[in-house]
Amino acid sequence: MVRLTRIYTRGGDAGETSLGDGARVPKHALRVAAYGTVDEANAAIGIARLHTDPAADEMLGRIQNDLFDLGADLCTPEDGQRSPTGHPRGQKAHGVLRIAAAQVERLEREIDAMNVTLRPVDSFILPGGTPAAAHLHLARTITRRAERLVSELAGSEPINPEALKYLNRLSDHLFVLGRRLNDGGALDVLWRPGANR
């Protein structure tokens, strides 16, 4: 567990922050933007949980914990150093928390279980319906933005491939869960192409 004894450190006052390996980078660095957007998705899920049933709340609670794991994963580069835990700088990090395939597979199982109970999709679905579904759609779009940032990051430096898979499955999970919370799809708001011409 992490113990926070001080909330502010003044370490970021010059526009830099520390990664998990102790390296200092600008706060606008792509890696920081990626894990910051994961944090934003997590916050949106926290709001959605205020409107869900117990089963959905339980799933979303696990996802929120996973997103902190994902933040820790993205915060420490694959070739990073672990100076905060005593590893000398310049050595590859060992024992870094990384998203695992089992976390991705759990999302897939939950998606499959929910999807069999839903009405077929006959049109694209607009964000809305119940408050829970609307908030999950917002979380889904933030998750997609995080996925784009992590994909861009993967183009310039190594990342854990399970991290990108997790975000991809999570956006699908939030979509399907939103439909479940829209009375199994009965309250989905359907796109009507050209309806307002």
C-alpha positions in Angstrom: 0.0 0.0 0.0 1.0 3.6 -0.5 1.2 5.9 2.5 0.8 9.6 1.8 2.1 11.7 4.6 2.3 14.9 2.6 0.0 16.0 -0.2 2.0 18.7 -1.8 5.8 18.5 -2.4 6.4 21.6 -4.6 8.4 19.2 -6.9 6.2 20.0 -9.8 6.2 23.8 -9.5 8.6 24.1 -12.5 6.3 22.0 -14.8 8.0 18.7 -14.3 7.0 15.5 -12.6 8.7 12.2 -11.6 7.9 8.9 -13.3 7.9 5.7 -11.4 11.6 5.1 -12.1 12.5 8.5 -10.7 13.1 10.2 -14.1 11.9 13.8 -14.3 9.9 14.7 -17.4 7.7 17.7 -18.4 4.1 17.4 -17.2 3.0 17.7 -20.8 5.0 14.6 -21.8 3.0 12.0 -23.8 3.5 9.3 -21.1 2.1 11.7 -18.4 -0.8 12.6 -20.7 -1.6 8.9 -21.1 -1.7 8.0 -17.5 -3.4 11.3 -16.6 -6.2 10.4 -19.0 -6.5 7.0 -17.5 -7.0 8.8 -14.2 -9.7 11.0 -15.8 -11.5 7.9 -17.0 -11.3 6.5 -13.5 -12.9 9.6 -12.1 -15.8 9.4 -14.6 -16.4 5.8 -13.6 -16.5 6.9 -10.0 -19.4 9.2 -10.9 -21.2 6.5 -12.9 -21.0 4.2 -9.8 -23.3 6.6 -8.0 -26.1 5.5 -10.3 -25.6 1.8 -10.7 -27.0 -1.4 -9.3 -24.8 -3.6 -6.9 -23.6 -6.0 -9.6 -22.5 -3.1 -11.9 -21.0 -1.3 -8.9 -18.9 -4.4 -8.1 -17.6 -4.7 -11.7 -16.8 -1.0 -11.8 -15.0 -1.1 -8.4 -12.7 -3.8 -9.8 -12.1 -1.7 -12.9 -11.3 1.4 -10.9 -8.6 -0.7 -9.0 -7.3 -2.0 -12.3 -7.0 1.6 -13.6 -4.7 2.4 -10.7 -2.7 -0.6 -11.7 -2.6 0.7 -15.3 -1.5 4.1 -14.1 1.4 2.5 -12.2 2.2 0.5 -15.3 2.3 3.5 -17.6 4.1 5.6 -15.0 7.2 3.4 -15.1 8.8 2.9 -18.5 9.4 -0.6 -19.6 13.2 0.1 -19.5 12.8 2.3 -16.5 14.9 2.4 -13.4 13.6 1.8 -9.9 15.7 4.2 -7.9 12.8 4.9 -5.4 13.0 1.2 -4.3 16.8 1.0 -4.1 17.7 -0.3 -7.6 20.7 1.6 -8.9 19.8 4.0 -11.7 20.6 2.7 -15.2 19.2 -0.9 -14.5 16.0 -2.2 -15.9 13.1 -2.1 -13.4 12.1 -5.4 -11.8 8.9 -6.0 -9.9 7.0 -3.1 -11.5 3.3 -3.4 -11.3 2.0 -4.2 -14.8 -1.4 -5.0 -16.2 -1.7 -8.7 -16.7 -3.5 -10.8 -19.4 -5.9 -12.1 -16.7 -7.3 -8.6 -16.1 -8.0 -8.3 -19.8 -9.6 -11.7 -19.9 -11.8 -10.9 -16.9 -13.2 -7.9 -18.9 -13.9 -10.2 -21.9 -15.8 -12.7 -19.7 -17.9 -9.9 -18.2 -18.6 -8.4 -21.7 -19.7 -11.8 -23.0 -22.0 -12.5 -20.0 -23.7 -9.1 -20.3 -24.0 -9.1 -24.0 -26.1 -12.3 -24.2 -28.8 -10.5 -22.2 -29.0 -7.4 -24.4 -31.3 -6.5 -27.4 -29.5 -6.6 -30.7 -28.1 -3.3 -31.9 -29.8 -2.0 -35.0 -28.2 1.4 -35.0 -25.4 3.4 -33.5 -26.3 4.4 -29.9 -26.1 8.0 -28.8 -24.8 8.7 -25.3 -27.8 8.9 -22.9 -30.7 7.0 -21.6 -30.3 6.5 -17.8 -27.9 8.6 -15.8 -25.7 5.5 -15.3 -25.5 4.8 -19.0 -24.8 8.5 -19.8 -21.9 8.6 -17.3 -20.6 5.3 -18.7 -20.6 6.7 -22.2 -18.5 9.6 -21.0 -16.1 7.2 -19.3 -16.0 5.2 -22.5 -15.0 8.2 -24.6 -12.3 9.2 -22.1 -11.0 5.6 -22.2 -10.8 5.8 -26.0 -8.8 9.0 -25.7 -6.5 7.2 -23.2 -6.2 4.3 -25.7 -5.2 6.7 -28.5 -2.5 8.3 -26.3 -1.1 4.9 -25.2 -1.1 3.8 -28.8 0.8 6.9 -29.7 3.3 6.3 -26.9 3.8 2.7 -28.0 5.0 4.2 -31.4 7.9 5.8 -29.8 8.9 3.7 -26.8 8.1 0.2 -25.4 5.0 -0.3 -23.4 3.3 -3.3 -21.9 1.1 -4.7 -24.7 -1.5 -5.7 -22.1 -2.0 -2.1 -21.2 -3.3 -1.2 -24.6 -5.4 -4.3 -24.8 -7.0 -3.5 -21.4 -8.0 0.0 -22.6 -9.5 -1.4 -25.8 -11.6 -4.0 -23.9 -12.5 -1.5 -21.2 -14.2 0.9 -23.7 -16.2 -2.1 -25.0 -17.1 -3.1 -21.5 -18.3 0.3 -20.6 -20.5 0.4 -23.8 -22.0 -3.0 -23.0 -22.6 -2.2 -19.3 -24.2 1.1 -20.3 -26.6 -0.8 -22.5 -27.4 -3.2 -19.7 -28.1 -0.3 -17.4 -30.4 1.1 -20.1 -32.9 -1.6 -19.3 -31.0 -4.2 -21.4 -31.0 -1.8 -24.4 -34.7 -0.8 -24.2 -33.8 2.8 -23.2 -30.9 3.1 -25.6 -31.0 6.4 -27.6 -30.6 5.4 -31.2 -28.9 7.5 -33.9 -31.3 8.4 -36.8 -29.1 9.4 -39.7 -30.2 12.6 -41.3 -33.2 13.0 -39.0 -32.9 16.7 -38.6 -32.2 17.8 -42.2 
